Amino acid sequence: MAFIKISMLSLLVFGLVGCFGDASSLKVGMKAPSVKTKTLQDVNYNLSKITTYRYPDERMYLSSLDVALTKGKPIVLEFATPAHCTQCDKQLQMMKALLEKYEDDVIFLHMDQYENPEAYRAYVVLGDPWTFVIDRQQVVRYKQAGRMLYNELDALIKIVLEPETTIASSESSTG
């Protein structure tokens, strides 16, 4: 009987990891993978060919990830596929509010699973949403599966905007 309970618990745990992914191979403190991703220009400014988000903000699709990493600005990289994820939709709404606040200092990028699968593979994202905060030196300073609150992400952005500041042990793998 104990074996059956342990087996069922194992299946539950592995099932939850499948929903949110593990991203165990990309750790906080590692250099962010550089990947060419679609931009608005690549899709002739047709937002429906770059995102499934109903209310997209063009500013999240102006730069390819590989180019953004060379600009010397912090990046908030959001993996979200709102076509099948209610939390993703809410996450992107929050991101748009932060974009309004930080658009001159931070690059905000949204990756949709259907339109940028290569970025999902490079960042080992196996679910939605996932948030990565990357500093000016192209180092992943924070990652989190699941939805974040405005104040949480706002605080992280303020930290990476400070000169010579790092976020210690900010890795989260729960959703």
C-alpha positions as CSV (number, residue, x, y, z in Angstrom):
1,M,0.0,0.0,0.0
2,A,2.8,2.4,0.8
3,F,4.4,1.7,-2.6
4,I,1.2,2.7,-4.3
5,K,1.0,5.9,-2.4
6,I,4.6,6.8,-3.2
7,S,4.0,5.9,-6.9
8,M,1.0,8.1,-7.0
9,L,2.8,11.0,-5.3
10,S,5.7,10.6,-7.7
11,L,3.3,10.8,-10.7
12,L,1.7,13.9,-9.2
13,V,5.0,15.7,-8.7
14,F,6.2,14.8,-12.2
15,G,2.9,15.9,-13.6
16,L,3.2,19.3,-12.0
17,V,6.8,19.7,-13.2
18,G,5.5,19.1,-16.7
19,C,3.0,21.9,-16.4
20,F,5.6,24.5,-15.3
21,G,8.8,23.0,-16.6
22,D,11.9,22.7,-14.7
23,A,14.5,24.8,-16.5
24,S,17.1,23.0,-14.4
25,S,19.8,23.3,-16.9
26,L,19.6,27.2,-17.0
27,K,20.5,28.5,-13.6
28,V,20.5,32.0,-12.1
29,G,24.0,33.3,-12.6
30,M,24.5,31.7,-16.0
31,K,24.9,33.7,-19.2
32,A,21.6,34.1,-21.0
33,P,21.3,32.1,-24.2
34,S,21.4,34.3,-27.3
35,V,18.7,33.2,-29.7
36,K,17.4,34.9,-32.9
37,T,13.6,35.4,-32.3
38,K,10.9,36.9,-34.5
39,T,10.4,40.6,-34.5
40,L,7.5,42.7,-35.8
41,Q,9.6,43.5,-38.9
42,D,10.1,39.8,-39.6
43,V,6.3,39.3,-39.8
44,N,5.6,42.5,-41.7
45,Y,4.2,44.2,-38.6
46,N,1.3,41.6,-38.3
47,L,1.1,41.0,-34.6
48,S,-1.1,37.9,-35.1
49,K,2.0,36.2,-36.6
50,I,4.1,36.8,-33.5
51,T,1.8,36.4,-30.6
52,T,-1.5,34.9,-29.5
53,Y,-2.1,37.7,-27.0
54,R,-5.3,39.6,-27.7
55,Y,-4.0,43.0,-26.6
56,P,-0.3,42.9,-27.6
57,D,2.0,45.9,-27.1
58,E,4.2,46.4,-30.2
59,R,7.2,47.4,-28.0
60,M,7.5,43.8,-26.7
61,Y,8.3,42.6,-30.3
62,L,10.6,45.2,-31.7
63,S,13.9,43.4,-31.0
64,S,15.1,39.9,-31.4
65,L,16.5,38.4,-28.2
66,D,20.0,38.1,-29.6
67,V,20.1,41.8,-30.5
68,A,18.4,42.8,-27.2
69,L,21.2,41.1,-25.3
70,T,23.8,43.3,-26.9
71,K,22.1,46.6,-26.0
72,G,23.6,46.8,-22.5
73,K,20.1,47.1,-20.8
74,P,18.4,44.8,-18.4
75,I,15.8,42.5,-20.1
76,V,12.5,41.1,-18.8
77,L,11.9,38.1,-20.9
78,E,8.4,36.6,-20.6
79,F,7.5,33.2,-21.9
80,A,3.7,33.1,-22.2
81,T,1.2,31.6,-24.6
82,P,-2.1,33.3,-23.8
83,A,-4.0,31.3,-26.5
84,H,-4.1,28.4,-24.0
85,C,-3.1,30.0,-20.7
86,T,-5.3,32.4,-18.6
87,Q,-2.4,33.1,-16.3
88,C,-0.3,34.1,-19.3
89,D,-2.8,36.7,-20.3
90,K,-2.8,38.2,-16.8
91,Q,1.0,38.1,-16.7
92,L,1.2,40.0,-20.0
93,Q,-1.2,42.7,-18.7
94,M,1.1,43.2,-15.8
95,M,4.1,43.3,-18.0
96,K,2.5,46.1,-20.1
97,A,2.1,48.2,-17.0
98,L,5.7,47.8,-16.1
99,L,6.7,48.5,-19.7
100,E,5.0,51.9,-19.3
101,K,7.1,52.6,-16.2
102,Y,10.5,51.3,-17.4
103,E,10.5,51.5,-21.2
104,D,13.5,53.8,-21.5
105,D,15.7,51.6,-19.2
106,V,14.6,48.0,-19.6
107,I,13.8,45.9,-22.7
108,F,10.6,43.9,-22.3
109,L,10.3,40.8,-24.6
110,H,7.4,38.4,-24.9
111,M,8.0,35.0,-26.4
112,D,5.0,33.0,-27.6
113,Q,5.5,29.2,-27.7
114,Y,3.8,29.0,-31.1
115,E,5.9,31.7,-32.7
116,N,9.3,31.4,-31.0
117,P,9.7,27.7,-30.1
118,E,13.5,28.0,-30.4
119,A,13.6,30.4,-27.5
120,Y,11.5,28.0,-25.4
121,R,14.1,25.3,-26.2
122,A,17.1,27.5,-25.5
123,Y,15.7,28.6,-22.1
124,V,14.4,25.1,-21.3
125,V,10.9,26.3,-20.8
126,L,8.3,23.5,-20.6
127,G,5.2,25.4,-19.7
128,D,3.8,28.9,-19.3
129,P,4.3,31.5,-17.9
130,W,8.0,31.8,-17.2
131,T,9.7,35.1,-16.3
132,F,13.5,35.7,-16.7
133,V,15.2,38.9,-15.6
134,I,18.6,39.3,-17.3
135,D,21.1,42.0,-16.3
136,R,23.2,44.4,-18.5
137,Q,26.0,41.8,-18.6
138,Q,23.6,39.2,-20.2
139,V,23.5,37.2,-16.9
140,V,20.2,35.5,-15.8
141,R,19.6,37.1,-12.4
142,Y,16.1,35.7,-11.7
143,K,13.7,33.1,-13.1
144,Q,10.3,32.0,-12.0
145,A,7.7,29.7,-13.3
146,G,4.1,30.8,-12.9
147,R,2.5,34.2,-12.5
148,M,4.3,37.0,-10.7
149,L,2.8,39.9,-8.9
150,Y,3.5,43.5,-10.1
151,N,5.3,44.5,-6.9
152,E,7.6,41.4,-7.1
153,L,8.7,42.1,-10.7
154,D,8.9,45.8,-10.0
155,A,11.3,45.2,-7.1
156,L,13.5,42.9,-9.2
157,I,13.7,45.5,-12.0
158,K,14.8,48.2,-9.6
159,I,17.6,45.9,-8.3
160,V,19.0,45.1,-11.8
161,L,18.8,48.8,-12.7
162,E,21.2,49.6,-9.8
163,P,24.8,49.7,-10.9
164,E,26.9,46.6,-9.9
165,T,24.0,44.9,-8.1
166,T,23.1,41.3,-8.3
167,I,20.1,39.4,-7.0
168,A,21.4,36.6,-4.7
169,S,19.8,33.2,-5.0
170,S,16.7,34.5,-6.7
171,E,15.9,31.2,-8.5
172,S,12.4,29.9,-8.0
173,S,11.1,26.7,-9.5
174,T,7.6,26.6,-8.2
175,G,4.6,28.0,-10.0
